[in-house]
């Protein structure tokens, strides 16, 4: 059996990544005869801008004839394994938001995960294992992330650590991907 597609899409903010990712998942869903289109949403509406972005993404998905099932999963990505089934096609939007959520989990207690390296490493390992398990189940995956690594390395320990983790994650995703795409101004550049 041929390997299921894993498309990794990165690019700048508002570069057209999400709309392109939704189109790609719909195409994959048709070719794999997927029963459900799963949208794994990591965004949390902390402020008005994020509320508007979440609403816009929801409205975009409602325009399409296929039925989207949205799973809100801001952290603990491995919990998806109890819901996603063979025959699904999955879009995860997005890695950077998920990493931020994982990074700052525990904020209310005064100790964030980024200050507890073993906890953060465990969550990242669980996420990778989840992606590999979904891929092994022959589920087509489209994974979106933001390209925030074009900036100089920060002097802040916290920001530098985030940049390092995101950089390693992007490298890992590209290694796993059957296609790796970077978007700029709605222009698609296929690296792999």
Backbone as a printed PyTorch tensor [residue, N CA C, xyz], in Angstrom:
tensor([[[  0.8450,  -1.1810,   0.0000],
         [  0.0000,   0.0000,   0.0000],
         [  0.8910,   1.2460,   0.0000]],

        [[  0.5230,   2.2290,  -0.8020],
         [  1.2950,   3.4720,  -0.8820],
         [  1.1810,   4.2520,   0.4220]],

        [[  2.2440,   4.9740,   0.7050],
         [  2.2860,   5.7900,   1.9090],
         [  1.2460,   6.9150,   1.8150]],

        [[  0.5340,   7.1700,   2.9040],
         [ -0.4280,   8.2730,   2.9330],
         [  0.3090,   9.5960,   2.8530]],

        [[ -0.3280,  10.5700,   2.2440],
         [  0.2640,  11.8960,   2.1070],
         [  0.3660,  12.5900,   3.4610]],

        [[  1.4730,  13.2860,   3.6390],
         [  1.6520,  14.1880,   4.7700],
         [  2.2140,  15.4780,   4.1620]],

        [[  1.3670,  16.4920,   4.0910],
         [  1.7490,  17.7650,   3.4990],
         [  2.0100,  18.7580,   4.6210]],

        [[  3.2130,  19.3070,   4.6420],
         [  3.5890,  20.3160,   5.6320],
         [  3.6420,  21.6640,   4.9280]],

        [[  2.8940,  22.6320,   5.4610],
         [  2.8030,  23.9610,   4.8630],
         [  3.2140,  24.9990,   5.8980]],

        [[  4.1890,  25.8250,   5.5380],
         [  4.6140,  26.9020,   6.4140],
         [  4.6640,  28.1910,   5.6020]],

        [[  4.7310,  29.2930,   6.3060],
         [  4.7990,  30.5900,   5.6360],
         [  4.4900,  31.6870,   6.6300]],

        [[  4.5480,  32.9010,   6.1570],
         [  4.3010,  34.0540,   7.0070],
         [  2.8310,  34.1920,   7.3820]],

        [[  2.5870,  35.0470,   8.3590],
         [  1.2270,  35.3370,   8.7980],
         [  0.4560,  35.9340,   7.6270]],

        [[ -0.7680,  35.4710,   7.4520],
         [ -1.6780,  35.9410,   6.4020],
         [ -1.1410,  35.6940,   4.9870]],

        [[ -0.3910,  34.6210,   4.8220],
         [  0.1850,  34.3080,   3.5110],
         [ -0.7250,  33.4180,   2.6650]],

        [[ -1.8610,  33.0150,   3.2040],
         [ -2.7760,  32.1450,   2.4790],
         [ -2.6300,  30.6730,   2.8260]],

        [[ -1.8710,  30.3750,   3.8790],
         [ -1.5970,  28.9820,   4.2510],
         [ -2.8630,  28.1890,   4.5570]],

        [[ -3.7310,  28.7500,   5.3840],
         [ -4.9080,  27.9940,   5.8360],
         [ -5.8540,  27.6850,   4.6870]],

        [[ -6.1300,  28.6690,   3.8440],
         [ -7.0240,  28.4310,   2.7080],
         [ -6.4220,  27.3840,   1.7720]],

        [[ -5.1250,  27.4920,   1.5120],
         [ -4.4540,  26.5190,   0.6560],
         [ -4.4890,  25.1250,   1.2990]],

        [[ -4.2590,  25.0610,   2.6040],
         [ -4.2810,  23.7820,   3.3190],
         [ -5.6610,  23.1340,   3.2280]],

        [[ -6.7160,  23.9290,   3.3570],
         [ -8.0660,  23.3880,   3.2440],
         [ -8.3180,  22.8350,   1.8500]],

        [[ -7.8520,  23.5410,   0.8260],
         [ -7.9930,  23.0460,  -0.5500],
         [ -7.2420,  21.7320,  -0.7330]],

        [[ -6.0250,  21.6660,  -0.2060],
         [ -5.2250,  20.4530,  -0.3360],
         [ -5.8890,  19.2790,   0.3760]],

        [[ -6.4550,  19.5280,   1.5530],
         [ -7.1070,  18.4390,   2.2790],
         [ -8.3430,  17.9560,   1.5190]],

        [[ -9.0820,  18.8660,   0.9270],
         [-10.2510,  18.4530,   0.1470],
         [ -9.8440,  17.5750,  -1.0360]],

        [[ -8.7480,  17.9290,  -1.6910],
         [ -8.2540,  17.1060,  -2.7940],
         [ -7.8180,  15.7230,  -2.2980]],

        [[ -7.1100,  15.7130,  -1.1720],
         [ -6.6950,  14.4280,  -0.5960],
         [ -7.9040,  13.5990,  -0.1850]],

        [[ -8.8880,  14.2560,   0.4130],
         [-10.0930,  13.5460,   0.8590],
         [-10.7870,  12.8680,  -0.3220]],

        [[-10.8180,  13.5420,  -1.4620],
         [-11.4260,  12.9480,  -2.6570],
         [-10.6230,  11.7390,  -3.1240]],

        [[ -9.3080,  11.8800,  -3.2120],
         [ -8.4960,  10.7760,  -3.7320],
         [ -8.4250,   9.5940,  -2.7740]],

        [[ -8.5640,   9.8450,  -1.4740],
         [ -8.5320,   8.7620,  -0.4860],
         [ -9.9400,   8.2920,  -0.1110]],

        [[-10.9590,   8.9010,  -0.7120],
         [-12.3610,   8.5800,  -0.4020],
         [-12.6270,   8.7180,   1.1000]],

        [[-12.1270,   9.7920,   1.6710],
         [-12.2820,  10.0250,   3.1150],
         [-13.7510,  10.2390,   3.4640]],

        [[-14.1210,   9.7030,   4.6020],
         [-15.4990,   9.8520,   5.0810],
         [-15.6940,  11.1880,   5.7980]],

        [[-14.6460,  11.6270,   6.4840],
         [-14.7580,  12.8880,   7.2340],
         [-13.5160,  13.7380,   7.0000]],

        [[-13.7400,  15.0440,   6.9740],
         [-12.6430,  16.0080,   6.9580],
         [-12.5240,  16.5440,   8.3820]],

        [[-11.4060,  16.2770,   9.0110],
         [-11.1890,  16.6910,  10.3990],
         [-10.3080,  17.9300,  10.4120]],

        [[-10.7770,  18.9610,  11.0780],
         [-10.0060,  20.1870,  11.2590],
         [ -9.5910,  20.2510,  12.7210]],

        [[ -8.3090,  20.0810,  12.9800],
         [ -7.7800,  20.1520,  14.3470],
         [ -7.3800,  21.6010,  14.5920]],

        [[ -8.1400,  22.2530,  15.4440],
         [ -7.9350,  23.6740,  15.7320],
         [ -7.2060,  23.8270,  17.0570]],

        [[ -6.1210,  24.5920,  17.0250],
         [ -5.3410,  24.7990,  18.2440],
         [ -5.5350,  26.1840,  18.8340]],

        [[ -6.1820,  27.0760,  18.0800],
         [ -6.3370,  28.4580,  18.5220],
         [ -7.2600,  28.5910,  19.7100]],

        [[ -6.8970,  29.4660,  20.6110],
         [ -7.7230,  29.8010,  21.7670],
         [ -8.0310,  31.2960,  21.6650]],

        [[ -9.2860,  31.6380,  21.8010],
         [ -9.7260,  33.0290,  21.6270],
         [ -9.4150,  33.8610,  22.8700]],

        [[ -8.1470,  34.2440,  23.0160],
         [ -7.7240,  35.0460,  24.1600],
         [ -8.0480,  36.5270,  23.9960]],

        [[ -8.1390,  36.9860,  22.7560],
         [ -8.3950,  38.4090,  22.5210],
         [ -9.3020,  38.5720,  21.3010]],

        [[ -9.7010,  39.8040,  21.0110],
         [-10.6290,  40.0650,  19.9100],
         [-10.0620,  39.6540,  18.5570]],

        [[ -8.7680,  39.9130,  18.3340],
         [ -8.1690,  39.5440,  17.0490],
         [ -8.2530,  38.0360,  16.8280]],

        [[ -7.9250,  37.2640,  17.8700],
         [ -7.9640,  35.8080,  17.7320],
         [ -9.4060,  35.3290,  17.5490]],

        [[-10.3550,  35.9350,  18.2240],
         [-11.7650,  35.5710,  18.0360],
         [-12.1750,  35.7810,  16.5860]],

        [[-11.7620,  36.9020,  15.9990],
         [-12.0910,  37.1890,  14.5980],
         [-11.4390,  36.1810,  13.6600]],

        [[-10.1980,  35.8220,  13.9260],
         [ -9.4960,  34.8560,  13.0710],
         [-10.1680,  33.4870,  13.1320]],

        [[-10.5390,  33.0680,  14.3380],
         [-11.2050,  31.7690,  14.5000],
         [-12.5380,  31.7790,  13.7620]],

        [[-13.3070,  32.8450,  13.9190],
         [-14.6010,  32.9600,  13.2330],
         [-14.4230,  32.9290,  11.7230]],

        [[-13.4080,  33.6480,  11.2060],
         [-13.1510,  33.6640,   9.7620],
         [-12.8330,  32.2610,   9.2520]],

        [[-12.0020,  31.5220,   9.9870],
         [-11.6540,  30.1570,   9.5740],
         [-12.8970,  29.2600,   9.5900]],

        [[-13.7430,  29.4180,  10.6000],
         [-14.9640,  28.6100,  10.6690],
         [-15.8800,  28.9140,   9.4860]],

        [[-16.0380,  30.1830,   9.1540],
         [-16.8800,  30.5750,   8.0190],
         [-16.3120,  30.0650,   6.7050]],

        [[-14.9880,  30.0920,   6.5630],
         [-14.3520,  29.5670,   5.3450],
         [-14.6910,  28.0940,   5.1440]],

        [[-14.6510,  27.3180,   6.2260],
         [-14.9460,  25.8870,   6.1120],
         [-16.4240,  25.6440,   5.7960]],

        [[-17.3140,  26.5240,   6.2380],
         [-18.7420,  26.3550,   5.9740],
         [-19.0930,  26.6030,   4.5070]],

        [[-18.2080,  27.2640,   3.7690],
         [-18.4600,  27.5530,   2.3570],
         [-18.3240,  26.3080,   1.4850]],

        [[-17.6550,  25.3010,   1.9780],
         [-17.3800,  24.1120,   1.1850],
         [-18.4750,  23.0670,   1.3880]],

        [[-18.7660,  22.2930,   0.3500],
         [-19.8470,  21.3240,   0.4590],
         [-19.5440,  20.1550,   1.4060]],

        [[-18.2730,  19.8500,   1.5960],
         [-17.9450,  18.7370,   2.4900],
         [-18.2260,  19.1370,   3.9390]],

        [[-18.5550,  18.1470,   4.7140],
         [-18.7780,  18.4030,   6.1380],
         [-17.4600,  18.3380,   6.8800]],

        [[-17.1250,  19.4270,   7.5040],
         [-15.9270,  19.4760,   8.3340],
         [-16.3170,  19.1520,   9.7660]],

        [[-15.4810,  18.3880,  10.4230],
         [-15.6280,  18.1370,  11.8530],
         [-14.4710,  18.8650,  12.5180]],

        [[-14.7880,  19.8190,  13.3810],
         [-13.7370,  20.5820,  14.0560],
         [-13.4730,  19.9880,  15.4270]],

        [[-12.2180,  19.7060,  15.6880],
         [-11.7890,  19.2250,  17.0020],
         [-10.9180,  20.3070,  17.6190]],

        [[-11.3730,  20.8700,  18.7160],
         [-10.6020,  21.8840,  19.4320],
         [ -9.5870,  21.1510,  20.2990]],

        [[ -8.3030,  21.3250,  19.9790],
         [ -7.2590,  20.6320,  20.7190],
         [ -6.0490,  21.5520,  20.8820]],

        [[ -6.1360,  22.5260,  21.8130],
         [ -5.0370,  23.4800,  21.9590],
         [ -3.7570,  22.8790,  22.5460]],

        [[ -3.8770,  21.7940,  23.3070],
         [ -2.7210,  21.0990,  23.8940],
         [ -3.0200,  19.5940,  23.8570]],

        [[ -2.0900,  18.8030,  24.3510],
         [ -2.2980,  17.3490,  24.4820],
         [ -2.7970,  16.7160,  23.1850]],

        [[ -2.0520,  16.8950,  22.1210],
         [ -2.4850,  16.4290,  20.8070],
         [ -2.7690,  14.9290,  20.7700]],

        [[ -2.1100,  14.1660,  21.6320],
         [ -2.3090,  12.7110,  21.6200],
         [ -3.7480,  12.3050,  21.9360]],

        [[ -4.5140,  13.2050,  22.5360],
         [ -5.9110,  12.8920,  22.8400],
         [ -6.7600,  12.7210,  21.5800]],

        [[ -6.2580,  13.1890,  20.4480],
         [ -6.9860,  13.0440,  19.1850],
         [ -7.1340,  11.5850,  18.7670]],

        [[ -6.2360,  10.7390,  19.2320],
         [ -6.2410,   9.3490,  18.7940],
         [ -7.5220,   8.6170,  19.1790]],

        [[ -8.2340,   9.1150,  20.1700],
         [ -9.4910,   8.4750,  20.5600],
         [-10.6530,   8.9100,  19.6580]],

        [[-10.4550,   9.9370,  18.8370],
         [-11.5310,  10.4820,  18.0010],
         [-11.3090,  10.2620,  16.5110]],

        [[-10.0740,  10.4000,  16.0550],
         [ -9.7740,  10.2620,  14.6310],
         [ -9.7850,   8.7800,  14.2620]],

        [[-10.4100,   8.4870,  13.1210],
         [-10.5990,   7.1020,  12.6880],
         [-10.0120,   6.8910,  11.3060]],

        [[ -9.7610,   5.6360,  10.9780],
         [ -9.3620,   5.3370,   9.6090],
         [-10.4890,   5.7960,   8.7020]],

        [[-10.1140,   6.3430,   7.5560],
         [-11.1140,   6.8910,   6.6570],
         [-11.2830,   8.3870,   6.8190]],

        [[-10.5960,   8.9880,   7.7920],
         [-10.6140,  10.4360,   7.9700],
         [ -9.4630,  11.0590,   7.1920]],

        [[ -9.5970,  12.3320,   6.9070],
         [ -8.5050,  13.1510,   6.3720],
         [ -8.3580,  14.3140,   7.3480]],

        [[ -7.1330,  14.6400,   7.7440],
         [ -6.9110,  15.5580,   8.8630],
         [ -6.0960,  16.7750,   8.4560]],

        [[ -6.5940,  17.9330,   8.8550],
         [ -5.8750,  19.2060,   8.7290],
         [ -5.6150,  19.7230,  10.1380]],

        [[ -4.3300,  19.9560,  10.4570],
         [ -3.9710,  20.5040,  11.7680],
         [ -3.4750,  21.9230,  11.5500]],

        [[ -4.1630,  22.8910,  12.1580],
         [ -3.8320,  24.3000,  12.0060],
         [ -3.8110,  24.9430,  13.3970]],

        [[ -2.6760,  25.2330,  14.0270],
         [ -1.3790,  25.1390,  13.4410],
         [ -0.3530,  24.7770,  14.5140]],

        [[  0.8270,  24.3800,  14.0610],
         [  1.9080,  23.9380,  14.9310],
         [  2.3820,  25.0640,  15.8560]],

        [[  2.5460,  26.2660,  15.3190],
         [  3.0690,  27.3700,  16.1490],
         [  2.1150,  27.7160,  17.2760]],

        [[  0.8200,  27.7030,  16.9910],
         [ -0.1570,  27.9930,  18.0530],
         [ -0.1360,  26.8800,  19.0910]],

        [[ -0.0790,  25.6300,  18.6240],
         [ -0.0040,  24.5010,  19.5570],
         [  1.2400,  24.6230,  20.4470]],

        [[  2.3940,  24.9110,  19.8280],
         [  3.6310,  25.0180,  20.6040],
         [  3.5250,  26.1500,  21.6200]],

        [[  2.9440,  27.2700,  21.2280],
         [  2.7550,  28.3760,  22.1680],
         [  1.8680,  27.9440,  23.3280]],

        [[  0.7730,  27.2490,  23.0230],
         [ -0.1280,  26.7700,  24.0800],
         [  0.6000,  25.8300,  25.0290]],

        [[  1.3760,  24.9100,  24.4590],
         [  2.1350,  23.9770,  25.2990],
         [  3.2090,  24.7160,  26.1000]],

        [[  3.8500,  25.6710,  25.4700],
         [  4.9090,  26.4520,  26.1080],
         [  4.4090,  27.1450,  27.3680]],

        [[  3.2160,  27.7270,  27.2810],
         [  2.6970,  28.5470,  28.3760],
         [  1.6590,  27.8410,  29.2360]],

        [[  1.4270,  26.5560,  28.9850],
         [  0.5370,  25.8210,  29.8820],
         [  1.1350,  25.8670,  31.2870]],

        [[  0.3030,  26.1170,  32.2620],
         [  0.7610,  26.2480,  33.6390],
         [  0.9820,  27.6860,  34.0530]],

        [[  0.7660,  28.6310,  33.1400],
         [  0.9700,  30.0580,  33.4080],
         [  0.2290,  30.5010,  34.6630]],

        [[ -1.0020,  30.0070,  34.8120],
         [ -1.8270,  30.4160,  35.9530],
         [ -1.2510,  29.9540,  37.2890]],

        [[ -0.3740,  28.9520,  37.2640],
         [  0.2410,  28.4590,  38.4980],
         [  1.5680,  29.1540,  38.7990]],

        [[  2.0600,  29.9110,  37.7980],
         [  3.3310,  30.6050,  37.9740],
         [  4.5230,  29.8750,  37.3840]],

        [[  4.3220,  28.6370,  36.9140],
         [  5.4050,  27.8790,  36.2830],
         [  4.8890,  27.3080,  34.9720]],

        [[  5.3740,  27.8670,  33.8770],
         [  4.9640,  27.4250,  32.5400],
         [  5.7600,  26.1860,  32.1300]],

        [[  5.2270,  25.4690,  31.1510],
         [  5.9410,  24.2910,  30.6440],
         [  7.3200,  24.6230,  30.1050]],

        [[  7.5010,  25.8220,  29.5550],
         [  8.8300,  26.1410,  29.0090],
         [  9.8640,  26.2010,  30.1310]],

        [[  9.3990,  26.3870,  31.3630],
         [ 10.2910,  26.3940,  32.5230],
         [ 10.4670,  24.9870,  33.0880]],

        [[  9.7330,  24.0320,  32.5460],
         [  9.8200,  22.6250,  32.9520],
         [ 10.1840,  21.8000,  31.7160]],

        [[ 11.4630,  21.7780,  31.3760],
         [ 11.8880,  21.1510,  30.1090],
         [ 11.4110,  19.7150,  29.9280]],

        [[ 11.3790,  18.9260,  31.0030],
         [ 10.9590,  17.5350,  30.8460],
         [  9.4960,  17.4430,  30.4450]],

        [[  8.6660,  18.2990,  30.9980],
         [  7.2400,  18.3250,  30.6530],
         [  7.0620,  18.7190,  29.1850]],

        [[  7.7580,  19.7570,  28.7550],
         [  7.6530,  20.2150,  27.3710],
         [  8.1810,  19.1480,  26.4050]],

        [[  9.2970,  18.5300,  26.7260],
         [  9.8430,  17.4650,  25.8770],
         [  8.8690,  16.2900,  25.7760]],

        [[  8.2090,  15.9660,  26.8810],
         [  7.2260,  14.8730,  26.8760],
         [  6.0780,  15.2040,  25.9360]],

        [[  5.5640,  16.4240,  25.9950],
         [  4.4590,  16.8300,  25.1240],
         [  4.8740,  16.8060,  23.6510]],

        [[  6.0910,  17.2350,  23.3740],
         [  6.5620,  17.2170,  21.9890],
         [  6.7150,  15.7780,  21.4950]],

        [[  7.2200,  14.9030,  22.3400],
         [  7.3550,  13.4940,  21.9630],
         [  5.9840,  12.8560,  21.7330]],

        [[  5.0110,  13.1950,  22.5740],
         [  3.6470,  12.6790,  22.3950],
         [  3.0460,  13.1710,  21.0780]],

        [[  3.2990,  14.4340,  20.7500],
         [  2.7840,  14.9870,  19.5010],
         [  3.3870,  14.2470,  18.3110]],

        [[  4.7010,  14.0520,  18.3310],
         [  5.3510,  13.3470,  17.2200],
         [  4.8130,  11.9210,  17.0940]],

        [[  4.6530,  11.2450,  18.2100],
         [  4.1220,   9.8800,  18.1950],
         [  2.6990,   9.8630,  17.6370]],

        [[  1.9210,  10.8850,  17.9440],
         [  0.5530,  10.9870,  17.4250],
         [  0.5600,  11.1400,  15.9130]],

        [[  1.4000,  12.0310,  15.4190],
         [  1.4950,  12.2360,  13.9630],
         [  1.9360,  10.9480,  13.2790]],

        [[  2.9350,  10.2790,  13.8380],
         [  3.4150,   9.0310,  13.2400],
         [  2.3390,   7.9450,  13.2740]],

        [[  1.5660,   7.8920,  14.3480],
         [  0.5060,   6.8890,  14.4390],
         [ -0.6000,   7.1700,  13.4120]],

        [[ -0.9950,   8.4360,  13.2710],
         [ -2.0080,   8.7860,  12.2760],
         [ -1.4960,   8.4540,  10.8700]],

        [[ -0.2400,   8.7540,  10.6290],
         [  0.3690,   8.4660,   9.3250],
         [  0.3870,   6.9540,   9.0770]],

        [[  0.7070,   6.1810,  10.0900],
         [  0.7260,   4.7160,   9.9670],
         [ -0.6740,   4.1550,   9.7150]],

        [[ -1.7010,   4.8710,  10.1560],
         [ -3.0920,   4.4650,   9.9250],
         [ -3.5470,   4.8230,   8.5090]],

        [[ -2.6150,   5.3380,   7.6780],
         [ -2.9110,   5.7290,   6.3000],
         [ -3.8980,   6.8910,   6.2260]],

        [[ -3.8350,   7.7660,   7.2160],
         [ -4.6770,   8.9630,   7.2320],
         [ -3.9080,  10.0890,   6.5560]],

        [[ -4.4660,  10.6650,   5.4890],
         [ -3.7960,  11.8120,   4.8770],
         [ -3.8080,  13.0010,   5.8290]],

        [[ -2.6600,  13.6620,   5.9160],
         [ -2.4970,  14.7720,   6.8610],
         [ -2.0050,  16.0180,   6.1380]],

        [[ -2.5690,  17.1560,   6.5140],
         [ -2.0550,  18.4520,   6.0970],
         [ -1.7810,  19.2150,   7.3810]],

        [[ -0.5410,  19.6510,   7.5510],
         [ -0.1150,  20.3030,   8.7880],
         [  0.3880,  21.7000,   8.4490]],

        [[ -0.1600,  22.6970,   9.1530],
         [  0.1660,  24.1000,   8.9050],
         [  1.0030,  24.6350,  10.0620]],

        [[  1.9780,  25.4780,   9.7260],
         [  2.7700,  26.1620,  10.7370],
         [  3.0850,  27.5610,  10.2320]],

        [[  3.5820,  28.3970,  11.1090],
         [  3.9760,  29.7550,  10.7470],
         [  5.4870,  29.8420,  10.6790]],

        [[  5.9660,  30.5620,   9.7090],
         [  7.4040,  30.7910,   9.5820],
         [  7.7530,  32.0390,  10.3730]],

        [[  8.2550,  31.8320,  11.5650],
         [  8.6480,  32.9470,  12.4310],
         [ 10.1450,  32.9140,  12.6990]],

        [[ 10.8670,  32.1160,  11.9200],
         [ 12.2880,  31.9160,  12.1910],
         [ 13.1840,  32.7720,  11.3060]],

        [[ 12.5980,  33.6890,  10.5510],
         [ 13.4060,  34.5760,   9.7190],
         [ 14.0120,  35.7280,  10.5160]],

        [[ 13.5500,  35.8880,  11.7210],
         [ 14.0600,  36.9500,  12.5930],
         [ 15.3790,  36.5100,  13.2200]],

        [[ 16.2050,  37.4690,  13.6470],
         [ 17.4410,  37.0950,  14.3510],
         [ 17.1190,  36.3330,  15.6390]],

        [[ 18.0520,  35.5190,  16.0750],
         [ 17.8760,  34.7900,  17.3250],
         [ 17.7710,  35.8110,  18.4570]],

        [[ 16.7710,  35.6140,  19.2780],
         [ 16.4790,  36.5600,  20.3470],
         [ 17.4870,  36.4450,  21.4940]],

        [[ 17.6390,  37.5310,  22.2420],
         [ 18.4520,  37.5030,  23.4650],
         [ 17.6560,  36.9760,  24.6480]],

        [[ 16.3460,  36.9650,  24.5370],
         [ 15.4800,  36.4550,  25.5940],
         [ 15.6040,  34.9320,  25.6530]],

        [[ 15.8450,  34.4020,  26.8300],
         [ 15.9720,  32.9520,  27.0140],
         [ 14.6840,  32.2620,  26.5700]],

        [[ 13.5700,  32.8170,  26.9460],
         [ 12.2600,  32.2520,  26.6330],
         [ 12.0140,  32.2180,  25.1150]],

        [[ 12.2410,  33.3370,  24.4470],
         [ 12.0230,  33.4200,  22.9990],
         [ 13.0280,  32.5470,  22.2560]],

        [[ 14.2620,  32.5480,  22.7020],
         [ 15.3000,  31.7180,  22.0680],
         [ 14.9260,  30.2340,  22.1570]],

        [[ 14.4270,  29.8170,  23.3090],
         [ 14.0100,  28.4350,  23.4950],
         [ 12.8430,  28.0920,  22.5560]],

        [[ 11.8830,  29.0140,  22.4300],
         [ 10.7630,  28.8160,  21.5180],
         [ 11.2670,  28.6690,  20.0800]],

        [[ 12.1700,  29.5610,  19.6730],
         [ 12.7230,  29.4980,  18.3210],
         [ 13.4290,  28.1630,  18.0770]],

        [[ 14.1860,  27.6990,  19.0710],
         [ 14.8910,  26.4210,  18.9200],
         [ 13.9080,  25.2670,  18.7480]],

        [[ 12.8860,  25.2370,  19.6130],
         [ 11.9020,  24.1510,  19.5300],
         [ 11.1520,  24.1890,  18.2000]],

        [[ 10.7290,  25.3770,  17.7880],
         [  9.9940,  25.4830,  16.5320],
         [ 10.8800,  25.0850,  15.3500]],

        [[ 12.1240,  25.5140,  15.3620],
         [ 13.0480,  25.1270,  14.3020],
         [ 13.2220,  23.6190,  14.2140]],

        [[ 13.3920,  22.9690,  15.3560],
         [ 13.5280,  21.5110,  15.3700],
         [ 12.2470,  20.8380,  14.8860]],

        [[ 11.0890,  21.3710,  15.2980],
         [  9.8240,  20.7940,  14.8520],
         [  9.6620,  20.9290,  13.3340]],

        [[  9.9850,  22.0980,  12.8000],
         [  9.8690,  22.2820,  11.3590],
         [ 10.7610,  21.2940,  10.6140]],

        [[ 11.9810,  21.0940,  11.0930],
         [ 12.8760,  20.1360,  10.4540],
         [ 12.2910,  18.7230,  10.5160]],

        [[ 11.7330,  18.3710,  11.6580],
         [ 11.1400,  17.0480,  11.8310],
         [  9.9650,  16.8560,  10.8730]],

        [[  9.0910,  17.8650,  10.8040],
         [  7.9420,  17.7470,   9.9090],
         [  8.3650,  17.6120,   8.4560]],

        [[  9.3480,  18.3660,   8.0300],
         [  9.8160,  18.2680,   6.6470],
         [ 10.3890,  16.8700,   6.3880]],

        [[ 11.0890,  16.2970,   7.3530],
         [ 11.6100,  14.9310,   7.1860],
         [ 10.4800,  13.9220,   7.0200]],

        [[  9.3900,  14.1070,   7.7420],
         [  8.2610,  13.1800,   7.6790],
         [  7.3950,  13.4000,   6.4540]],

        [[  7.3940,  14.6110,   5.9380],
         [  6.4500,  15.0210,   4.8950],
         [  6.7100,  14.3580,   3.5500]],

        [[  5.6270,  14.1130,   2.8390],
         [  5.7130,  13.7170,   1.4380],
         [  5.8030,  14.9690,   0.5680]],

        [[  5.2930,  16.0880,   1.0760],
         [  5.4150,  17.3910,   0.4170],
         [  5.6880,  18.4350,   1.4990]],

        [[  6.6030,  19.3630,   1.2080],
         [  6.8840,  20.4800,   2.1140],
         [  6.7480,  21.7640,   1.2990]],

        [[  5.8750,  22.6380,   1.7570],
         [  5.5090,  23.8340,   1.0040],
         [  5.7180,  25.0670,   1.8590]],

        [[  6.2480,  26.1130,   1.2390],
         [  6.3470,  27.4190,   1.8970],
         [  5.4940,  28.3930,   1.0880]],

        [[  4.6960,  29.1890,   1.7910],
         [  3.8110,  30.1420,   1.1240],
         [  4.2370,  31.5630,   1.4390]],

        [[  4.2100,  32.3930,   0.4040],
         [  4.4240,  33.8220,   0.5690],
         [  3.4600,  34.5340,  -0.3560]],

        [[  2.6560,  35.4290,   0.2030],
         [  1.7240,  36.2400,  -0.6010],
         [  0.8200,  35.3630,  -1.4590]],

        [[  0.3670,  34.2350,  -0.9150],
         [ -0.4710,  33.2510,  -1.6070],
         [  0.2640,  32.5180,  -2.7230]],

        [[  1.5810,  32.6900,  -2.8100],
         [  2.3810,  31.9850,  -3.7950],
         [  2.9490,  30.7190,  -3.1640]],

        [[  2.8210,  29.5940,  -3.8530],
         [  3.2460,  28.2980,  -3.3460],
         [  4.6500,  27.9810,  -3.8440]],

        [[  5.5580,  27.7040,  -2.9110],
         [  6.8930,  27.2390,  -3.2640],
         [  7.0580,  25.8370,  -2.6650]],

        [[  7.1670,  24.8590,  -3.5470],
         [  7.2760,  23.4770,  -3.0890],
         [  8.7510,  23.1280,  -2.9210]],

        [[  9.1590,  22.8680,  -1.6720],
         [ 10.5440,  22.5220,  -1.3710],
         [ 10.7680,  21.0210,  -1.4850]],

        [[  9.7670,  20.2640,  -1.2010],
         [  9.9110,  18.7840,  -1.2320],
         [  8.6550,  18.1940,  -1.8470]]])
